[in-house]
Amino acid sequence: MDNGRRQASFLVPIFMGFVLAACEVSYVPPNPARPNKVVLGYYPSWKKAEFDHTKIAFKNLTHIAHAFAWPDSSGNLVVPADYLYPALNTAAHASGVKMILSLGGWGNCAGFPGMSSTAANRARFIGQLVDFCKTNAYDGVDIDWEFVSNVEEEANFVLFVEALGAALKAQTPALLLTLAATSGNYYGRWIDYERLADDFDFIGFMTYDYHGDWSDHSGHNAPLYAWGGDTCGSLDETFAYGRSRQVPLNKLLVGLPFFGRSFDCAGLGQPFTTSEEWSYKDVADLPVTEWTLVWDGTAQVPYMRRPDGTKIISFDNMSSISLKCQYVKDKSSAGVIIWELSEDYHAGTSELLEVVGKSFGVR
């Protein structure tokens, strides 16, 4: 997951007793308006100015992952200077939504290998995490290490997760532990899902970014199903992969992207020069006189195409999001993760999130 831009940051050593919002995590009774599936939406701390907590449709969410803090290589918790947002935590809890501290994200993961490499570093980091969650009203921790990538890191990741999971469960009330997981086996081979599934409350597979500026051909950002002989993956294939790795249905979340990707070519499966990220709201504002909406009946997702053949944009709209939510229900999976909550706020409404909420029982 992209952290958008580098943030100024500070260290939070455990011995400083750093207190920014002196409130403990408290139990909130279930809200009957909550979705009947897990809906975990990522909220980027750097989007606060343009998308503050008053714009969040809390009724359609069960969890918010607050992105991102991260470890340094010595096991200190690094928190961006503008990260803490007490009003967000208060509003979420008042609506029955749990707040989760999300760690890592694209560009913020250099400290994970060193932090997890020794028992002392792991203990230091876990102690600071627990204290930070309890002091600042977080209900758990989300790990977004992009990516565990060798045998040594695999072994240390197991030790870190097992120790962190035990520490979080020992709290009163117990704190949650979730994982943002890669969509396939290229990096997934270094995650011991079979051993660690019990330690996580939820494992959210990032079922998007199947094509982008790293690809050698254009393609769908987040196809529901495989299409046209493409071998780069789909939500359906990632779901099957997660199940093959023994991730239980009651913990398995799939990803819904509120963004898409453009390619400067005439169609799918073609070479291209540049690819850019587009938010759903920006795609929704494209002039209909200059773009054609195309529905791929095999992949079950749309894309936009310029009639002059110069660009396409792969994205998700209300129809494809609805189909993906139905897939979750049909598979009896736990729910979804969303990257990210600001990107579908269009014409004063969170258009895609409203579809998610209605799909999962919110009236």
C-alpha positions in Angstrom: 0.0 0.0 0.0 1.3 3.3 -1.0 2.0 5.9 1.7 1.7 8.7 -0.9 4.7 10.8 0.4 7.4 10.7 3.0 6.4 12.1 6.3 8.3 14.0 9.0 8.5 11.6 12.0 9.6 11.1 15.5 10.6 8.2 17.7 8.4 6.9 20.5 10.8 5.2 23.0 9.0 3.2 25.6 10.9 4.9 28.5 9.7 8.3 27.6 6.1 7.6 28.6 4.9 9.6 25.7 1.3 10.5 26.1 -0.7 12.4 23.4 -4.3 11.3 24.1 -4.7 10.0 27.6 -7.5 7.5 27.1 -7.6 3.8 27.3 -9.2 1.5 24.8 -12.8 1.0 25.9 -15.5 -1.5 24.9 -18.2 -0.2 22.6 -21.4 -2.2 22.4 -22.2 -3.6 18.9 -24.1 -1.1 16.7 -27.0 -2.9 14.9 -26.3 -0.7 11.8 -22.9 -2.2 11.3 -22.2 -4.4 8.2 -22.6 -8.1 8.7 -19.1 -8.7 7.2 -15.8 -7.2 8.2 -15.2 -3.9 6.3 -11.7 -2.7 7.1 -11.0 0.6 5.4 -7.5 2.2 5.4 -7.3 5.9 6.3 -4.1 7.6 5.3 -2.9 10.1 7.9 -1.6 12.4 5.2 -5.2 12.8 3.8 -6.5 14.6 6.9 -6.7 18.1 5.4 -8.7 17.0 2.3 -10.7 14.2 3.9 -11.3 14.7 7.6 -13.2 12.4 9.9 -16.5 14.3 9.4 -16.6 12.9 5.8 -16.2 9.2 6.8 -19.4 7.1 6.4 -18.7 5.2 9.6 -22.0 3.2 9.3 -20.5 1.2 6.4 -17.4 0.2 8.3 -16.4 -2.1 11.1 -12.7 -1.3 11.3 -10.4 1.6 10.3 -6.7 0.9 9.7 -4.9 4.2 10.4 -1.9 4.3 8.0 1.0 4.4 8.7 3.6 4.2 11.5 6.6 1.8 11.3 9.6 0.3 13.1 13.1 1.5 12.9 15.9 -1.2 12.6 16.5 -1.0 16.4 12.9 -1.7 17.3 11.6 1.8 18.1 8.2 2.8 17.0 8.3 5.6 14.4 5.2 7.8 14.2 4.8 10.6 11.6 4.5 14.0 13.2 1.0 14.5 11.9 -0.2 11.0 12.5 -2.2 11.2 15.7 -5.8 12.2 15.2 -7.8 11.8 18.4 -11.0 13.1 16.9 -10.9 10.3 14.4 -10.5 7.7 17.1 -13.3 9.2 19.1 -15.7 9.5 16.2 -15.0 5.9 15.1 -15.6 4.5 18.6 -18.8 6.5 19.0 -20.0 4.7 15.8 -18.9 1.3 17.0 -15.9 1.1 14.6 -12.6 -0.2 15.8 -9.4 1.7 15.2 -6.3 -0.2 14.2 -2.7 1.1 14.1 -1.3 0.1 10.7 2.4 -0.5 10.4 4.5 -0.2 7.3 3.1 0.5 3.9 5.0 0.9 0.7 8.3 2.8 1.3 8.1 2.5 5.1 9.4 -1.1 5.6 13.2 -0.8 5.8 13.2 -1.2 9.6 11.2 -4.4 9.7 14.2 -6.8 9.1 16.3 -5.2 11.8 13.5 -4.9 14.3 12.5 -8.6 13.9 16.1 -9.9 13.9 16.7 -10.1 17.7 14.6 -10.9 20.7 15.6 -7.6 22.3 14.5 -5.5 19.3 11.2 -7.4 19.0 10.5 -7.0 22.7 11.3 -3.3 22.5 9.0 -2.7 19.6 6.1 -4.8 20.9 6.3 -3.0 24.3 6.1 0.3 22.6 3.2 -0.8 20.3 1.1 -2.1 23.2 1.7 1.1 25.2 0.9 3.3 22.2 -2.3 1.5 21.5 -3.5 1.7 25.1 -2.5 5.3 25.5 -4.0 6.5 22.2 -7.2 4.4 22.0 -6.3 1.9 19.3 -8.0 -1.5 19.3 -5.2 -3.4 17.6 -2.3 -3.5 15.1 -2.1 -4.1 11.4 1.1 -5.3 9.8 1.8 -4.2 6.2 5.4 -5.3 5.7 6.1 -5.0 2.0 7.7 -7.5 1.7 9.1 -10.4 3.7 11.5 -11.7 1.1 14.0 -14.3 2.2 14.4 -17.3 4.5 15.9 -15.3 7.4 13.1 -12.7 7.3 10.5 -15.5 7.1 11.8 -17.0 10.3 12.1 -13.7 12.1 8.6 -12.7 11.0 7.2 -15.9 12.6 8.9 -15.0 15.9 7.7 -11.4 15.7 4.1 -12.3 14.9 3.9 -15.0 17.6 5.3 -12.7 20.3 3.2 -9.7 19.2 0.0 -11.8 19.0 0.5 -13.1 22.5 1.2 -9.6 23.9 -1.9 -8.2 22.2 -4.2 -11.0 23.4 -2.9 -10.6 26.9 -4.4 -7.1 27.2 -7.8 -6.4 28.7 -9.7 -6.1 26.4 -7.6 -8.1 24.0 -6.2 -6.1 21.1 -6.6 -7.3 17.5 -3.8 -8.3 15.1 -4.3 -8.1 11.3 -2.2 -8.6 8.2 -2.1 -6.9 4.8 -1.0 -9.8 2.7 0.5 -10.0 -0.8 -1.8 -11.3 -3.6 0.2 -14.3 -4.6 3.1 -16.7 -4.0 5.9 -14.5 -5.3 6.3 -12.9 -1.9 3.6 -15.1 -0.2 6.1 -18.0 -0.1 7.9 -16.2 2.7 4.8 -16.0 4.9 4.1 -19.1 7.0 0.3 -18.7 6.8 -0.2 -22.3 8.0 1.6 -21.6 11.2 0.5 -18.0 11.8 -3.2 -18.2 10.9 -4.1 -18.6 14.6 -2.1 -15.5 15.6 -4.0 -13.2 13.3 -7.6 -12.1 13.7 -7.9 -11.3 10.0 -5.6 -11.7 7.0 -6.5 -9.2 4.2 -5.1 -10.0 0.8 -4.3 -7.0 -1.4 -6.3 -8.1 -4.4 -5.3 -5.2 -6.6 -2.1 -3.8 -8.3 -2.1 -6.9 -10.6 -0.9 -4.6 -13.3 0.9 -1.2 -13.2 4.1 0.5 -14.1 6.0 -2.6 -13.1 4.2 -4.7 -15.7 5.3 -5.5 -19.3 1.8 -5.2 -20.6 -1.4 -3.3 -19.7 -4.1 -5.0 -17.8 -6.8 -4.8 -15.2 -5.8 -3.3 -11.8 -8.1 -5.7 -9.9 -10.0 -8.2 -12.0 -12.5 -10.4 -10.2 -11.7 -13.3 -12.5 -8.9 -14.3 -14.9 -9.3 -12.8 -18.4 -7.9 -13.3 -21.8 -5.1 -15.8 -20.9 -3.5 -13.2 -18.6 -1.4 -14.9 -15.9 -0.9 -11.9 -13.6 -3.7 -12.9 -11.2 -7.2 -12.0 -10.1 -9.2 -11.8 -6.9 -10.6 -15.3 -7.5 -7.1 -16.7 -7.9 -5.8 -15.0 -4.8 -8.8 -16.2 -2.8 -8.0 -19.8 -3.9 -4.3 -19.2 -3.0 -5.3 -18.0 0.5 -7.4 -21.1 1.0 -4.7 -23.4 -0.3 -2.4 -21.8 2.4 -4.9 -22.7 5.1 -6.2 -19.2 5.8 -9.6 -19.9 7.5 -12.7 -18.4 5.8 -13.6 -16.6 9.0 -10.3 -14.7 8.8 -9.9 -14.2 5.1 -10.5 -10.7 3.7 -10.1 -9.6 0.1 -9.2 -6.2 -1.2 -11.4 -3.6 -2.8 -9.4 -0.8 -4.6 -11.0 2.7 -4.6 -8.4 3.5 -7.2 -7.3 2.4 -10.7 -4.4 2.6 -13.1 -3.9 4.1 -16.5 -1.9 2.9 -19.4 -0.9 4.9 -22.5 -2.0 2.3 -25.0 -5.2 1.4 -26.9 -6.4 -1.6 -25.0 -5.7 -4.5 -22.5 -2.7 -6.8 -22.9 -0.6 -4.3 -24.8 2.8 -2.7 -24.3 2.8 0.8 -22.8 5.2 3.5 -21.7 3.7 5.1 -18.6 1.1 4.0 -16.0 -0.3 6.3 -13.3 -2.6 5.8 -10.3 -6.1 7.3 -10.5 -8.6 7.7 -7.7 -12.2 6.6 -8.4 -13.4 10.1 -7.9 -11.1 11.4 -10.6 -12.2 8.7 -13.0 -15.8 9.5 -12.2 -15.2 13.1 -13.3 -13.8 12.3 -16.7 -15.9 13.9 -19.5 -18.1 11.4 -21.2 -17.4 13.1 -24.5 -13.8 12.1 -24.4 -13.9 8.6 -22.8 -15.8 5.4 -23.5 -16.8 3.0 -20.6 -16.1 -0.6 -21.4 -17.3 -3.6 -19.4 -15.1 -6.8 -19.4 -17.6 -9.6 -19.0 -14.9 -12.1 -18.3 -12.9 -10.2 -15.7 -16.2 -8.6 -14.3 -14.6 -5.1 -14.1 -14.8 -2.0 -16.2 -12.2 0.2 -17.8 -12.2 3.6 -19.6 -10.8 4.0 -23.1 -10.0 7.1 -25.1 -11.5 6.7 -28.6 -8.3 7.9 -30.1 -6.5 4.9 -28.7 -4.0 6.8 -26.6 -5.0 5.7 -23.1 -7.1 3.3 -21.0 -7.8 3.4 -17.2 -8.6 0.2 -15.3 -10.6 0.8 -12.2 -13.6 -0.4 -10.1 -17.0 1.2 -10.2 -20.2 0.5 -8.3 -21.1 -2.5 -10.4 -17.8 -4.3 -10.0 -17.6 -3.5 -6.2 -21.1 -5.0 -5.8 -20.0 -8.1 -7.7 -16.9 -8.5 -5.4 -19.1 -8.1 -2.3 -21.4 -10.8 -3.6 -18.4 -13.0 -4.2 -17.4 -12.6 -0.5 -20.9 -13.6 0.5 -21.0 -16.5 -1.9 -17.7 -17.8 -0.6 -18.6 -17.2 3.1 -15.4 -15.2 3.5 -15.0 -12.8 6.4 -15.1 -9.6 4.5 -13.0 -6.9 2.8 -10.2 -4.4 3.1 -10.3 -1.1 1.3 -7.5 1.0 0.0 -8.4 3.8 0.7 -11.3 5.7 2.2 -10.7 9.1 0.7 -10.6 8.0 -2.9 -14.3 7.4 -3.6 -15.6 10.6 -2.0 -17.4 12.0 -5.0 -20.2 14.7 -5.1 -20.4 14.6 -1.3 -20.9 10.9 -1.0 -18.6 7.9 -0.5 -20.1 6.2 -3.6 -18.2 2.9 -3.5 -18.3 2.5 0.3 -22.1 3.0 0.2 -22.3 0.0 -2.2 -20.2 -2.1 0.3 -22.4 -1.1 3.2 -25.6 -1.9 1.4 -24.2 -5.2 0.1 -23.3 -6.2 3.7 -26.7 -5.3 5.2 -26.5 -1.6 6.1 -29.8 0.1 5.2 
